[in-house]
Amino acid sequence: MTDRQKMLAEGKKFREESLAWYDKMIETSEILSEEEKQAFDEWESTHVDGSGLFGTGDWPGWERYISELTPCSHNTSFHAALRVFALFTLTLCST
């Protein structure tokens, strides 16, 4: 397997994990208590500012419900952007 194939396989795995995480966030958002929803809103209003450092998926409260996907939960916006950039760069440079 070439380096490009390995990177594409890693990108596919990351995409699948990310989609599973987002699906779980949507499912979980429907069962959050009013207190948890308020805590989420407060956290999001102070952390998700458009800088890309934090995204909705980084809220620590998700881990209570979605612990099996924890590796994908940390700073999803930043890590997703890095991997997409790496894949784009590799694809662009290899053509």
mmCIF file as gemmi writes it, N, C-alpha and C atoms, coordinates in Angstrom:
data_model
loop_
_atom_site.group_PDB
_atom_site.id
_atom_site.type_symbol
_atom_site.label_atom_id
_atom_site.label_alt_id
_atom_site.label_comp_id
_atom_site.label_asym_id
_atom_site.label_entity_id
_atom_site.label_seq_id
_atom_site.pdbx_PDB_ins_code
_atom_site.Cartn_x
_atom_site.Cartn_y
_atom_site.Cartn_z
_atom_site.occupancy
_atom_site.B_iso_or_equiv
_atom_site.pdbx_formal_charge
_atom_site.auth_seq_id
_atom_site.auth_asym_id
_atom_site.pdbx_PDB_model_num
ATOM 1 N N . MET Axp A 1 ? 0.853 -1.176 0 1 0 ? 1 A 1
ATOM 2 C CA . MET Axp A 1 ? 0 0 0 1 0 ? 1 A 1
ATOM 3 C C . MET Axp A 1 ? 0.908 1.251 0 1 0 ? 1 A 1
ATOM 4 N N . THR Axp A 2 ? 0.635 2.151 -0.901 1 0 ? 2 A 1
ATOM 5 C CA . THR Axp A 2 ? 1.435 3.371 -0.99 1 0 ? 2 A 1
ATOM 6 C C . THR Axp A 2 ? 1.062 4.341 0.127 1 0 ? 2 A 1
ATOM 7 N N . ASP Axp A 3 ? 1.913 5.344 0.338 1 0 ? 3 A 1
ATOM 8 C CA . ASP Axp A 3 ? 1.621 6.36 1.349 1 0 ? 3 A 1
ATOM 9 C C . ASP Axp A 3 ? 0.299 7.061 1.052 1 0 ? 3 A 1
ATOM 10 N N . ARG Axp A 4 ? 0.053 7.325 -0.219 1 0 ? 4 A 1
ATOM 11 C CA . ARG Axp A 4 ? -1.2 8 -0.602 1 0 ? 4 A 1
ATOM 12 C C . ARG Axp A 4 ? -2.397 7.123 -0.264 1 0 ? 4 A 1
ATOM 13 N N . GLN Axp A 5 ? -2.308 5.837 -0.546 1 0 ? 5 A 1
ATOM 14 C CA . GLN Axp A 5 ? -3.404 4.916 -0.241 1 0 ? 5 A 1
ATOM 15 C C . GLN Axp A 5 ? -3.638 4.825 1.264 1 0 ? 5 A 1
ATOM 16 N N . LYS Axp A 6 ? -2.546 4.819 2.036 1 0 ? 6 A 1
ATOM 17 C CA . LYS Axp A 6 ? -2.675 4.779 3.491 1 0 ? 6 A 1
ATOM 18 C C . LYS Axp A 6 ? -3.379 6.039 3.998 1 0 ? 6 A 1
ATOM 19 N N . MET Axp A 7 ? -2.97 7.195 3.471 1 0 ? 7 A 1
ATOM 20 C CA . MET Axp A 7 ? -3.583 8.444 3.916 1 0 ? 7 A 1
ATOM 21 C C . MET Axp A 7 ? -5.057 8.491 3.529 1 0 ? 7 A 1
ATOM 22 N N . LEU Axp A 8 ? -5.381 8.02 2.338 1 0 ? 8 A 1
ATOM 23 C CA . LEU Axp A 8 ? -6.784 8.002 1.923 1 0 ? 8 A 1
ATOM 24 C C . LEU Axp A 8 ? -7.6 7.051 2.798 1 0 ? 8 A 1
ATOM 25 N N . ALA Axp A 9 ? -7.018 5.903 3.161 1 0 ? 9 A 1
ATOM 26 C CA . ALA Axp A 9 ? -7.715 4.961 4.035 1 0 ? 9 A 1
ATOM 27 C C . ALA Axp A 9 ? -7.929 5.573 5.417 1 0 ? 9 A 1
ATOM 28 N N . GLU Axp A 10 ? -6.915 6.271 5.933 1 0 ? 10 A 1
ATOM 29 C CA . GLU Axp A 10 ? -7.057 6.948 7.221 1 0 ? 10 A 1
ATOM 30 C C . GLU Axp A 10 ? -8.125 8.034 7.142 1 0 ? 10 A 1
ATOM 31 N N . GLY Axp A 11 ? -8.152 8.764 6.037 1 0 ? 11 A 1
ATOM 32 C CA . GLY Axp A 11 ? -9.163 9.802 5.852 1 0 ? 11 A 1
ATOM 33 C C . GLY Axp A 11 ? -10.56 9.222 5.818 1 0 ? 11 A 1
ATOM 34 N N . LYS Axp A 12 ? -10.71 8.076 5.143 1 0 ? 12 A 1
ATOM 35 C CA . LYS Axp A 12 ? -12.017 7.417 5.086 1 0 ? 12 A 1
ATOM 36 C C . LYS Axp A 12 ? -12.447 6.963 6.481 1 0 ? 12 A 1
ATOM 37 N N . LYS Axp A 13 ? -11.512 6.384 7.233 1 0 ? 13 A 1
ATOM 38 C CA . LYS Axp A 13 ? -11.836 5.946 8.596 1 0 ? 13 A 1
ATOM 39 C C . LYS Axp A 13 ? -12.231 7.137 9.46 1 0 ? 13 A 1
ATOM 40 N N . PHE Axp A 14 ? -11.476 8.233 9.359 1 0 ? 14 A 1
ATOM 41 C CA . PHE Axp A 14 ? -11.785 9.424 10.141 1 0 ? 14 A 1
ATOM 42 C C . PHE Axp A 14 ? -13.157 9.976 9.756 1 0 ? 14 A 1
ATOM 43 N N . ARG Axp A 15 ? -13.455 9.995 8.462 1 0 ? 15 A 1
ATOM 44 C CA . ARG Axp A 15 ? -14.76 10.483 8.004 1 0 ? 15 A 1
ATOM 45 C C . ARG Axp A 15 ? -15.887 9.627 8.569 1 0 ? 15 A 1
ATOM 46 N N . GLU Axp A 16 ? -15.709 8.312 8.542 1 0 ? 16 A 1
ATOM 47 C CA . GLU Axp A 16 ? -16.734 7.41 9.071 1 0 ? 16 A 1
ATOM 48 C C . GLU Axp A 16 ? -16.918 7.601 10.572 1 0 ? 16 A 1
ATOM 49 N N . GLU Axp A 17 ? -15.804 7.755 11.308 1 0 ? 17 A 1
ATOM 50 C CA . GLU Axp A 17 ? -15.893 7.991 12.749 1 0 ? 17 A 1
ATOM 51 C C . GLU Axp A 17 ? -16.573 9.328 13.037 1 0 ? 17 A 1
ATOM 52 N N . SER Axp A 18 ? -16.247 10.331 12.23 1 0 ? 18 A 1
ATOM 53 C CA . SER Axp A 18 ? -16.849 11.656 12.422 1 0 ? 18 A 1
ATOM 54 C C . SER Axp A 18 ? -18.346 11.613 12.176 1 0 ? 18 A 1
ATOM 55 N N . LEU Axp A 19 ? -18.757 10.948 11.106 1 0 ? 19 A 1
ATOM 56 C CA . LEU Axp A 19 ? -20.184 10.847 10.808 1 0 ? 19 A 1
ATOM 57 C C . LEU Axp A 19 ? -20.92 10.089 11.906 1 0 ? 19 A 1
ATOM 58 N N . ALA Axp A 20 ? -20.294 9.031 12.426 1 0 ? 20 A 1
ATOM 59 C CA . ALA Axp A 20 ? -20.911 8.285 13.525 1 0 ? 20 A 1
ATOM 60 C C . ALA Axp A 20 ? -21.041 9.175 14.754 1 0 ? 20 A 1
ATOM 61 N N . TRP Axp A 21 ? -20.013 9.985 15.017 1 0 ? 21 A 1
ATOM 62 C CA . TRP Axp A 21 ? -20.044 10.912 16.158 1 0 ? 21 A 1
ATOM 63 C C . TRP Axp A 21 ? -21.185 11.914 15.98 1 0 ? 21 A 1
ATOM 64 N N . TYR Axp A 22 ? -21.31 12.5 14.805 1 0 ? 22 A 1
ATOM 65 C CA . TYR Axp A 22 ? -22.361 13.486 14.562 1 0 ? 22 A 1
ATOM 66 C C . TYR Axp A 22 ? -23.751 12.854 14.683 1 0 ? 22 A 1
ATOM 67 N N . ASP Axp A 23 ? -23.9 11.624 14.18 1 0 ? 23 A 1
ATOM 68 C CA . ASP Axp A 23 ? -25.176 10.918 14.344 1 0 ? 23 A 1
ATOM 69 C C . ASP Axp A 23 ? -25.518 10.742 15.823 1 0 ? 23 A 1
ATOM 70 N N . LYS Axp A 24 ? -24.509 10.349 16.61 1 0 ? 24 A 1
ATOM 71 C CA . LYS Axp A 24 ? -24.734 10.16 18.048 1 0 ? 24 A 1
ATOM 72 C C . LYS Axp A 24 ? -25.063 11.489 18.728 1 0 ? 24 A 1
ATOM 73 N N . MET Axp A 25 ? -24.425 12.581 18.295 1 0 ? 25 A 1
ATOM 74 C CA . MET Axp A 25 ? -24.741 13.891 18.88 1 0 ? 25 A 1
ATOM 75 C C . MET Axp A 25 ? -26.199 14.246 18.623 1 0 ? 25 A 1
ATOM 76 N N . ILE Axp A 26 ? -26.66 14.002 17.417 1 0 ? 26 A 1
ATOM 77 C CA . ILE Axp A 26 ? -28.05 14.319 17.078 1 0 ? 26 A 1
ATOM 78 C C . ILE Axp A 26 ? -29 13.471 17.918 1 0 ? 26 A 1
ATOM 79 N N . GLU Axp A 27 ? -28.722 12.164 18.003 1 0 ? 27 A 1
ATOM 80 C CA . GLU Axp A 27 ? -29.563 11.283 18.814 1 0 ? 27 A 1
ATOM 81 C C . GLU Axp A 27 ? -29.562 11.713 20.279 1 0 ? 27 A 1
ATOM 82 N N . THR Axp A 28 ? -28.387 12.031 20.786 1 0 ? 28 A 1
ATOM 83 C CA . THR Axp A 28 ? -28.248 12.41 22.193 1 0 ? 28 A 1
ATOM 84 C C . THR Axp A 28 ? -28.928 13.735 22.486 1 0 ? 28 A 1
ATOM 85 N N . SER Axp A 29 ? -28.868 14.655 21.553 1 0 ? 29 A 1
ATOM 86 C CA . SER Axp A 29 ? -29.472 15.973 21.799 1 0 ? 29 A 1
ATOM 87 C C . SER Axp A 29 ? -30.971 15.864 22.07 1 0 ? 29 A 1
ATOM 88 N N . GLU Axp A 30 ? -31.585 14.788 21.597 1 0 ? 30 A 1
ATOM 89 C CA . GLU Axp A 30 ? -33.013 14.596 21.805 1 0 ? 30 A 1
ATOM 90 C C . GLU Axp A 30 ? -33.343 14.092 23.211 1 0 ? 30 A 1
ATOM 91 N N . ILE Axp A 31 ? -32.342 13.552 23.93 1 0 ? 31 A 1
ATOM 92 C CA . ILE Axp A 31 ? -32.619 13.009 25.261 1 0 ? 31 A 1
ATOM 93 C C . ILE Axp A 31 ? -31.968 13.813 26.384 1 0 ? 31 A 1
ATOM 94 N N . LEU Axp A 32 ? -31.294 14.908 26.049 1 0 ? 32 A 1
ATOM 95 C CA . LEU Axp A 32 ? -30.67 15.733 27.084 1 0 ? 32 A 1
ATOM 96 C C . LEU Axp A 32 ? -31.738 16.361 27.971 1 0 ? 32 A 1
ATOM 97 N N . SER Axp A 33 ? -31.435 16.452 29.25 1 0 ? 33 A 1
ATOM 98 C CA . SER Axp A 33 ? -32.344 17.14 30.166 1 0 ? 33 A 1
ATOM 99 C C . SER Axp A 33 ? -32.29 18.64 29.878 1 0 ? 33 A 1
ATOM 100 N N . GLU Axp A 34 ? -33.236 19.376 30.419 1 0 ? 34 A 1
ATOM 101 C CA . GLU Axp A 34 ? -33.236 20.831 30.221 1 0 ? 34 A 1
ATOM 102 C C . GLU Axp A 34 ? -31.973 21.463 30.811 1 0 ? 34 A 1
ATOM 103 N N . GLU Axp A 35 ? -31.498 20.924 31.939 1 0 ? 35 A 1
ATOM 104 C CA . GLU Axp A 35 ? -30.276 21.443 32.559 1 0 ? 35 A 1
ATOM 105 C C . GLU Axp A 35 ? -29.07 21.204 31.656 1 0 ? 35 A 1
ATOM 106 N N . GLU Axp A 36 ? -29.022 20.012 31.04 1 0 ? 36 A 1
ATOM 107 C CA . GLU Axp A 36 ? -27.915 19.707 30.133 1 0 ? 36 A 1
ATOM 108 C C . GLU Axp A 36 ? -27.979 20.575 28.88 1 0 ? 36 A 1
ATOM 109 N N . LYS Axp A 37 ? -29.169 20.801 28.38 1 0 ? 37 A 1
ATOM 110 C CA . LYS Axp A 37 ? -29.31 21.673 27.211 1 0 ? 37 A 1
ATOM 111 C C . LYS Axp A 37 ? -28.839 23.089 27.529 1 0 ? 37 A 1
ATOM 112 N N . GLN Axp A 38 ? -29.172 23.552 28.717 1 0 ? 38 A 1
ATOM 113 C CA . GLN Axp A 38 ? -28.737 24.883 29.13 1 0 ? 38 A 1
ATOM 114 C C . GLN Axp A 38 ? -27.219 24.922 29.289 1 0 ? 38 A 1
ATOM 115 N N . ALA Axp A 39 ? -26.644 23.887 29.895 1 0 ? 39 A 1
ATOM 116 C CA . ALA Axp A 39 ? -25.184 23.817 30.048 1 0 ? 39 A 1
ATOM 117 C C . ALA Axp A 39 ? -24.508 23.789 28.681 1 0 ? 39 A 1
ATOM 118 N N . PHE Axp A 40 ? -25.089 23.039 27.749 1 0 ? 40 A 1
ATOM 119 C CA . PHE Axp A 40 ? -24.55 22.994 26.39 1 0 ? 40 A 1
ATOM 120 C C . PHE Axp A 40 ? -24.592 24.38 25.749 1 0 ? 40 A 1
ATOM 121 N N . ASP Axp A 41 ? -25.733 25.035 25.829 1 0 ? 41 A 1
ATOM 122 C CA . ASP Axp A 41 ? -25.873 26.375 25.238 1 0 ? 41 A 1
ATOM 123 C C . ASP Axp A 41 ? -24.857 27.354 25.817 1 0 ? 41 A 1
ATOM 124 N N . GLU Axp A 42 ? -24.67 27.298 27.134 1 0 ? 42 A 1
ATOM 125 C CA . GLU Axp A 42 ? -23.706 28.19 27.783 1 0 ? 42 A 1
ATOM 126 C C . GLU Axp A 42 ? -22.285 27.883 27.323 1 0 ? 42 A 1
ATOM 127 N N . TRP Axp A 43 ? -21.935 26.595 27.27 1 0 ? 43 A 1
ATOM 128 C CA . TRP Axp A 43 ? -20.594 26.205 26.833 1 0 ? 43 A 1
ATOM 129 C C . TRP Axp A 43 ? -20.362 26.642 25.388 1 0 ? 43 A 1
ATOM 130 N N . GLU Axp A 44 ? -21.329 26.357 24.534 1 0 ? 44 A 1
ATOM 131 C CA . GLU Axp A 44 ? -21.171 26.679 23.121 1 0 ? 44 A 1
ATOM 132 C C . GLU Axp A 44 ? -21.032 28.185 22.902 1 0 ? 44 A 1
ATOM 133 N N . SER Axp A 45 ? -21.786 28.981 23.672 1 0 ? 45 A 1
ATOM 134 C CA . SER Axp A 45 ? -21.731 30.433 23.48 1 0 ? 45 A 1
ATOM 135 C C . SER Axp A 45 ? -20.385 31.025 23.897 1 0 ? 45 A 1
ATOM 136 N N . THR Axp A 46 ? -19.64 30.322 24.746 1 0 ? 46 A 1
ATOM 137 C CA . THR Axp A 46 ? -18.334 30.843 25.165 1 0 ? 46 A 1
ATOM 138 C C . THR Axp A 46 ? -17.154 30.156 24.479 1 0 ? 46 A 1
ATOM 139 N N . HIS Axp A 47 ? -17.376 29.029 23.818 1 0 ? 47 A 1
ATOM 140 C CA . HIS Axp A 47 ? -16.268 28.297 23.206 1 0 ? 47 A 1
ATOM 141 C C . HIS Axp A 47 ? -16.307 28.249 21.677 1 0 ? 47 A 1
ATOM 142 N N . VAL Axp A 48 ? -17.489 28.189 21.102 1 0 ? 48 A 1
ATOM 143 C CA . VAL Axp A 48 ? -17.605 28.083 19.646 1 0 ? 48 A 1
ATOM 144 C C . VAL Axp A 48 ? -17.749 29.495 19.098 1 0 ? 48 A 1
ATOM 145 N N . ASP Axp A 49 ? -16.608 30.044 18.669 1 0 ? 49 A 1
ATOM 146 C CA . ASP Axp A 49 ? -16.577 31.453 18.28 1 0 ? 49 A 1
ATOM 147 C C . ASP Axp A 49 ? -16.173 31.676 16.825 1 0 ? 49 A 1
ATOM 148 N N . GLY Axp A 50 ? -16.091 30.608 16.055 1 0 ? 50 A 1
ATOM 149 C CA . GLY Axp A 50 ? -15.714 30.747 14.654 1 0 ? 50 A 1
ATOM 150 C C . GLY Axp A 50 ? -14.218 30.647 14.407 1 0 ? 50 A 1
ATOM 151 N N . SER Axp A 51 ? -13.428 30.544 15.467 1 0 ? 51 A 1
ATOM 152 C CA . SER Axp A 51 ? -11.975 30.455 15.312 1 0 ? 51 A 1
ATOM 153 C C . SER Axp A 51 ? -11.533 29.075 14.826 1 0 ? 51 A 1
ATOM 154 N N . GLY Axp A 52 ? -12.39 28.074 14.999 1 0 ? 52 A 1
ATOM 155 C CA . GLY Axp A 52 ? -12.035 26.717 14.628 1 0 ? 52 A 1
ATOM 156 C C . GLY Axp A 52 ? -11.365 25.938 15.738 1 0 ? 52 A 1
ATOM 157 N N . LEU Axp A 53 ? -11.096 26.586 16.861 1 0 ? 53 A 1
ATOM 158 C CA . LEU Axp A 53 ? -10.465 25.879 17.975 1 0 ? 53 A 1
ATOM 159 C C . LEU Axp A 53 ? -11.422 24.898 18.626 1 0 ? 53 A 1
ATOM 160 N N . PHE Axp A 54 ? -12.695 25.238 18.684 1 0 ? 54 A 1
ATOM 161 C CA . PHE Axp A 54 ? -13.709 24.358 19.252 1 0 ? 54 A 1
ATOM 162 C C . PHE Axp A 54 ? -14.928 24.337 18.347 1 0 ? 54 A 1
ATOM 163 N N . GLY Axp A 55 ? -15.582 23.188 18.328 1 0 ? 55 A 1
ATOM 164 C CA . GLY Axp A 55 ? -16.833 23.043 17.606 1 0 ? 55 A 1
ATOM 165 C C . GLY Axp A 55 ? -17.872 22.432 18.518 1 0 ? 55 A 1
ATOM 166 N N . THR Axp A 56 ? -19.08 22.338 18.041 1 0 ? 56 A 1
ATOM 167 C CA . THR Axp A 56 ? -20.173 21.781 18.823 1 0 ? 56 A 1
ATOM 168 C C . THR Axp A 56 ? -19.831 20.39 19.356 1 0 ? 56 A 1
ATOM 169 N N . GLY Axp A 57 ? -19.112 19.604 18.576 1 0 ? 57 A 1
ATOM 170 C CA . GLY Axp A 57 ? -18.743 18.257 18.979 1 0 ? 57 A 1
ATOM 171 C C . GLY Axp A 57 ? -17.738 18.18 20.103 1 0 ? 57 A 1
ATOM 172 N N . ASP Axp A 58 ? -17.154 19.304 20.486 1 0 ? 58 A 1
ATOM 173 C CA . ASP Axp A 58 ? -16.156 19.316 21.554 1 0 ? 58 A 1
ATOM 174 C C . ASP Axp A 58 ? -16.759 19.511 22.94 1 0 ? 58 A 1
ATOM 175 N N . TRP Axp A 59 ? -18.057 19.728 23.035 1 0 ? 59 A 1
ATOM 176 C CA . TRP Axp A 59 ? -18.693 19.924 24.338 1 0 ? 59 A 1
ATOM 177 C C . TRP Axp A 59 ? -18.416 18.709 25.221 1 0 ? 59 A 1
ATOM 178 N N . PRO Axp A 60 ? -17.854 18.901 26.409 1 0 ? 60 A 1
ATOM 179 C CA . PRO Axp A 60 ? -17.525 17.771 27.294 1 0 ? 60 A 1
ATOM 180 C C . PRO Axp A 60 ? -18.732 16.927 27.7 1 0 ? 60 A 1
ATOM 181 N N . GLY Axp A 61 ? -19.914 17.476 27.672 1 0 ? 61 A 1
ATOM 182 C CA . GLY Axp A 61 ? -21.115 16.738 28.06 1 0 ? 61 A 1
ATOM 183 C C . GLY Axp A 61 ? -21.468 15.581 27.153 1 0 ? 61 A 1
ATOM 184 N N . TRP Axp A 62 ? -20.976 15.604 25.908 1 0 ? 62 A 1
ATOM 185 C CA . TRP Axp A 62 ? -21.283 14.49 25.004 1 0 ? 62 A 1
ATOM 186 C C . TRP Axp A 62 ? -20.7 13.193 25.521 1 0 ? 62 A 1
ATOM 187 N N . GLU Axp A 63 ? -19.533 13.261 26.162 1 0 ? 63 A 1
ATOM 188 C CA . GLU Axp A 63 ? -18.827 12.038 26.555 1 0 ? 63 A 1
ATOM 189 C C . GLU Axp A 63 ? -19.627 11.176 27.53 1 0 ? 63 A 1
ATOM 190 N N . ARG Axp A 64 ? -20.517 11.783 28.276 1 0 ? 64 A 1
ATOM 191 C CA . ARG Axp A 64 ? -21.367 11.005 29.183 1 0 ? 64 A 1
ATOM 192 C C . ARG Axp A 64 ? -22.217 9.997 28.407 1 0 ? 64 A 1
ATOM 193 N N . TYR Axp A 65 ? -22.616 10.376 27.208 1 0 ? 65 A 1
ATOM 194 C CA . TYR Axp A 65 ? -23.499 9.545 26.397 1 0 ? 65 A 1
ATOM 195 C C . TYR Axp A 65 ? -22.772 8.838 25.264 1 0 ? 65 A 1
ATOM 196 N N . ILE Axp A 66 ? -21.684 9.402 24.794 1 0 ? 66 A 1
ATOM 197 C CA . ILE Axp A 66 ? -21.034 8.905 23.582 1 0 ? 66 A 1
ATOM 198 C C . ILE Axp A 66 ? -19.585 8.531 23.883 1 0 ? 66 A 1
ATOM 199 N N . SER Axp A 67 ? -19.337 7.905 24.994 1 0 ? 67 A 1
ATOM 200 C CA . SER Axp A 67 ? -17.964 7.631 25.428 1 0 ? 67 A 1
ATOM 201 C C . SER Axp A 67 ? -17.204 6.704 24.484 1 0 ? 67 A 1
ATOM 202 N N . GLU Axp A 68 ? -17.887 5.819 23.792 1 0 ? 68 A 1
ATOM 203 C CA . GLU Axp A 68 ? -17.17 4.895 22.91 1 0 ? 68 A 1
ATOM 204 C C . GLU Axp A 68 ? -16.539 5.604 21.713 1 0 ? 68 A 1
ATOM 205 N N . LEU Axp A 69 ? -16.959 6.828 21.46 1 0 ? 69 A 1
ATOM 206 C CA . LEU Axp A 69 ? -16.389 7.574 20.332 1 0 ? 69 A 1
ATOM 207 C C . LEU Axp A 69 ? -15.474 8.694 20.794 1 0 ? 69 A 1
ATOM 208 N N . THR Axp A 70 ? -15.006 8.622 22.015 1 0 ? 70 A 1
ATOM 209 C CA . THR Axp A 70 ? -14.185 9.682 22.588 1 0 ? 70 A 1
ATOM 210 C C . THR Axp A 70 ? -13.002 10.095 21.721 1 0 ? 70 A 1
ATOM 211 N N . PRO Axp A 71 ? -12.256 9.188 21.063 1 0 ? 71 A 1
ATOM 212 C CA . PRO Axp A 71 ? -11.11 9.648 20.28 1 0 ? 71 A 1
ATOM 213 C C . PRO Axp A 71 ? -11.478 10.683 19.218 1 0 ? 71 A 1
ATOM 214 N N . CYS Axp A 72 ? -12.677 10.625 18.723 1 0 ? 72 A 1
ATOM 215 C CA . CYS Axp A 72 ? -13.084 11.567 17.691 1 0 ? 72 A 1
ATOM 216 C C . CYS Axp A 72 ? -13.641 12.849 18.285 1 0 ? 72 A 1
ATOM 217 N N . SER Axp A 73 ? -13.882 12.852 19.571 1 0 ? 73 A 1
ATOM 218 C CA . SER Axp A 73 ? -14.578 13.991 20.146 1 0 ? 73 A 1
ATOM 219 C C . SER Axp A 73 ? -13.686 15.176 20.459 1 0 ? 73 A 1
ATOM 220 N N . HIS Axp A 74 ? -12.412 14.947 20.679 1 0 ? 74 A 1
ATOM 221 C CA . HIS Axp A 74 ? -11.547 16.044 21.108 1 0 ? 74 A 1
ATOM 222 C C . HIS Axp A 74 ? -11.239 16.981 19.948 1 0 ? 74 A 1
ATOM 223 N N . ASN Axp A 75 ? -11.682 18.189 20.073 1 0 ? 75 A 1
ATOM 224 C CA . ASN Axp A 75 ? -11.387 19.244 19.105 1 0 ? 75 A 1
ATOM 225 C C . ASN Axp A 75 ? -11.663 18.789 17.673 1 0 ? 75 A 1
ATOM 226 N N . THR Axp A 76 ? -12.873 18.361 17.426 1 0 ? 76 A 1
ATOM 227 C CA . THR Axp A 76 ? -13.226 17.798 16.124 1 0 ? 76 A 1
ATOM 228 C C . THR Axp A 76 ? -13.023 18.779 14.992 1 0 ? 76 A 1
ATOM 229 N N . SER Axp A 77 ? -13.35 20.036 15.187 1 0 ? 77 A 1
ATOM 230 C CA . SER Axp A 77 ? -13.217 21.018 14.113 1 0 ? 77 A 1
ATOM 231 C C . SER Axp A 77 ? -11.772 21.169 13.684 1 0 ? 77 A 1
ATOM 232 N N . PHE Axp A 78 ? -10.868 21.318 14.652 1 0 ? 78 A 1
ATOM 233 C CA . PHE Axp A 78 ? -9.464 21.529 14.356 1 0 ? 78 A 1
ATOM 234 C C . PHE Axp A 78 ? -8.855 20.308 13.683 1 0 ? 78 A 1
ATOM 235 N N . HIS Axp A 79 ? -9.1 19.112 14.25 1 0 ? 79 A 1
ATOM 236 C CA . HIS Axp A 79 ? -8.515 17.899 13.692 1 0 ? 79 A 1
ATOM 237 C C . HIS Axp A 79 ? -9.113 17.566 12.326 1 0 ? 79 A 1
ATOM 238 N N . ALA Axp A 80 ? -10.38 17.793 12.156 1 0 ? 80 A 1
ATOM 239 C CA . ALA Axp A 80 ? -10.995 17.541 10.852 1 0 ? 80 A 1
ATOM 240 C C . ALA Axp A 80 ? -10.391 18.453 9.811 1 0 ? 80 A 1
ATOM 241 N N . ALA Axp A 81 ? -10.194 19.707 10.148 1 0 ? 81 A 1
ATOM 242 C CA . ALA Axp A 81 ? -9.612 20.658 9.208 1 0 ? 81 A 1
ATOM 243 C C . ALA Axp A 81 ? -8.193 20.247 8.838 1 0 ? 81 A 1
ATOM 244 N N . LEU Axp A 82 ? -7.414 19.802 9.798 1 0 ? 82 A 1
ATOM 245 C CA . LEU Axp A 82 ? -6.041 19.375 9.511 1 0 ? 82 A 1
ATOM 246 C C . LEU Axp A 82 ? -6.015 18.182 8.57 1 0 ? 82 A 1
ATOM 247 N N . ARG Axp A 83 ? -6.872 17.201 8.837 1 0 ? 83 A 1
ATOM 248 C CA . ARG Axp A 83 ? -6.874 16.007 7.986 1 0 ? 83 A 1
ATOM 249 C C . ARG Axp A 83 ? -7.372 16.313 6.575 1 0 ? 83 A 1
ATOM 250 N N . VAL Axp A 84 ? -8.392 17.137 6.476 1 0 ? 84 A 1
ATOM 251 C CA . VAL Axp A 84 ? -8.886 17.509 5.154 1 0 ? 84 A 1
ATOM 252 C C . VAL Axp A 84 ? -7.803 18.254 4.396 1 0 ? 84 A 1
ATOM 253 N N . PHE Axp A 85 ? -7.108 19.17 5.063 1 0 ? 85 A 1
ATOM 254 C CA . PHE Axp A 85 ? -6.025 19.915 4.42 1 0 ? 85 A 1
ATOM 255 C C . PHE Axp A 85 ? -4.927 18.965 3.963 1 0 ? 85 A 1
ATOM 256 N N . ALA Axp A 86 ? -4.564 18 4.816 1 0 ? 86 A 1
ATOM 257 C CA . ALA Axp A 86 ? -3.521 17.047 4.461 1 0 ? 86 A 1
ATOM 258 C C . ALA Axp A 86 ? -3.928 16.214 3.247 1 0 ? 86 A 1
ATOM 259 N N . LEU Axp A 87 ? -5.17 15.739 3.226 1 0 ? 87 A 1
ATOM 260 C CA . LEU Axp A 87 ? -5.644 14.962 2.078 1 0 ? 87 A 1
ATOM 261 C C . LEU Axp A 87 ? -5.671 15.799 0.812 1 0 ? 87 A 1
ATOM 262 N N . PHE Axp A 88 ? -6.142 17.037 0.939 1 0 ? 88 A 1
ATOM 263 C CA . PHE Axp A 88 ? -6.193 17.93 -0.215 1 0 ? 88 A 1
ATOM 264 C C . PHE Axp A 88 ? -4.788 18.178 -0.748 1 0 ? 88 A 1
ATOM 265 N N . THR Axp A 89 ? -3.864 18.456 0.153 1 0 ? 89 A 1
ATOM 266 C CA . THR Axp A 89 ? -2.49 18.737 -0.256 1 0 ? 89 A 1
ATOM 267 C C . THR Axp A 89 ? -1.86 17.541 -0.917 1 0 ? 89 A 1
ATOM 268 N N . LEU Axp A 90 ? -2.055 16.354 -0.324 1 0 ? 90 A 1
ATOM 269 C CA . LEU Axp A 90 ? -1.486 15.13 -0.907 1 0 ? 90 A 1
ATOM 270 C C . LEU Axp A 90 ? -2.073 14.88 -2.276 1 0 ? 90 A 1
ATOM 271 N N . THR Axp A 91 ? -3.383 15.042 -2.421 1 0 ? 91 A 1
ATOM 272 C CA . THR Axp A 91 ? -4.028 14.817 -3.71 1 0 ? 91 A 1
ATOM 273 C C . THR Axp A 91 ? -3.543 15.827 -4.739 1 0 ? 91 A 1
ATOM 274 N N . LEU Axp A 92 ? -3.466 17.079 -4.354 1 0 ? 92 A 1
ATOM 275 C CA . LEU Axp A 92 ? -3.021 18.137 -5.26 1 0 ? 92 A 1
ATOM 276 C C . LEU Axp A 92 ? -1.587 17.918 -5.692 1 0 ? 92 A 1
ATOM 277 N N . CYS Axp A 93 ? -0.721 17.571 -4.759 1 0 ? 93 A 1
ATOM 278 C CA . CYS Axp A 93 ? 0.7 17.412 -5.048 1 0 ? 93 A 1
ATOM 279 C C . CYS Axp A 93 ? 1.001 16.132 -5.813 1 0 ? 93 A 1
ATOM 280 N N . SER Axp A 94 ? 0.125 15.157 -5.756 1 0 ? 94 A 1
ATOM 281 C CA . SER Axp A 94 ? 0.399 13.885 -6.424 1 0 ? 94 A 1
ATOM 282 C C . SER Axp A 94 ? -0.215 13.812 -7.817 1 0 ? 94 A 1
ATOM 283 N N . THR Axp A 95 ? -0.878 14.891 -8.231 1 0 ? 95 A 1
ATOM 284 C CA . THR Axp A 95 ? -1.482 14.873 -9.579 1 0 ? 95 A 1
ATOM 285 C C . THR Axp A 95 ? -0.601 15.572 -10.574 1 0 ? 95 A 1
